[in-house]
Amino acid sequence: LRQPVGAGTAVDRGMILAIDFGSTSIKTGVFDRRLRQLREGSARLTYRRGADGRVELDVAGVERAVRRAMPEVRDVTAIAVTSQAQTFMTGQRPFVSWLDTRAGAACAALQKELKDAGAHGSFELCAPLQVCQLKRVPTRETVVSLPSYFVRAWTGEHVIDDNLAAMSGLYSLRDNDWWPAALRACRLRREQLARVVPVGSVAAVTRKNGYGLPVGVPVVLAGNDQTAGAFGARLEDSNGVLLTLGTALVAY
């Protein structure tokens, strides 16, 4: 949590539900205020793949996986969410995975059009980036990331943290705002995108929902799963290196 957590706060008094929307599976854990794990759950994701490079997730299938992975949560007093990279959807279409490679031509065009992309985001443009997919198929619908879809289902708020927003290629970490040049390239308006909050901050609180979560619980957006792991390993203190051998092989 970015906010100070002292004695008597919700997090100090009760349980924390951690949810990782990973690439291979949905993983959950319930921790006490000393960060001792009490319960856990997981459910694998099933992808639809095509010879054209298509890699998609059925929305209903992901919803079922989240429910299967959810442990007993009636006593939780805080929820923290991490996620795979820039998997997203528009309208009620399937989620397009970050593993999808159909946007190669759009990526090549955007490399020439958005020459300073590396100064705004966390890495240079590559084919699976959300901005490339949206360049390939412009949309007038709301663009929703995988974690934002569920945060909205739990809280009614369409919100994302700046770490994940930047991984979409549409957000500028340098300017702390949606990047106008990228929005123009994809013919998007900022109204189609989520409200952005700093990574590690409370995004919203739960309302009545169909996932068994109690009402009034703060939801913290903790960024990309690799970023959350780097914070958990205290790399900012140790100046060390974190190697993650997951679906993606990542060194922080």
C-alpha positions, 0 to 999 in steps of 0.5 A: 500500500502506498498509503501509511498503514497504522494500528487500527486501519482496515488492513491492520485489523483483518485479512488481505486478499491478493489476486494475480491475473496471471497469464497461465492461471488466476492465483489467489491468497488470503494473508493476515496482517503479518502477511502469513498466508492462510488460504490460497486458490488457483484456476488455469486459463484456457486460450483460443489460438489461431494460425494467424497469431490469435490468442484470446480468452473467453470472457465467461471462461475467465469469470469462471476461473476467477470464481474457482480460484476465489477462497473463502473471502467473507472476512477480508478487509482489503484486496490487492490486485496484480495482473499479466501485461496488457490483455484487454477487451473492447465491448463484449468481445473476447480478451486479447492476450498480450501473447497475441501476435496479429498486429505486426504490421501495425507495430511496424507502422507505429514504430515510425509514427511514435518515434519517442515511445520509449520515453513515455512507456516502460519499453519500446513498442512490440507487436502484442502491445494494446496500442498496436492491436487498437491501431489494427482494429479501431474501436468506438467502444470502451477499452478495458484491461483484464484487471479493470474488468473485474475491479469494475465488476466488484466496485462499479469503477473503471480504473487502472494503475499507471504501471499497467496503463503504461504497458498498454502503450497508451499512457505516458509515465513521463507526463502522468497522463494518457498519451495524446499521440498514441490516442490519435494514432488509434483514433481513441478518446480518453473517455474510452479509457479507464481512470488512472491511479498511482500503482499501490493506491486504493482504486475503489471500494467494493459494492454488492457483487457476484463474487462473494466479496464483502461490501465496502472493502478497499481495492488496491491496484498493485500493477503488473505481476512482475513489478509487484514481485520486484517490490516484494523482493525489496529491490529498491533497498537491495539494488538486486536482481529478480529473475521470474521464470513464469510464462514470460522470462523476466529480469528486474 
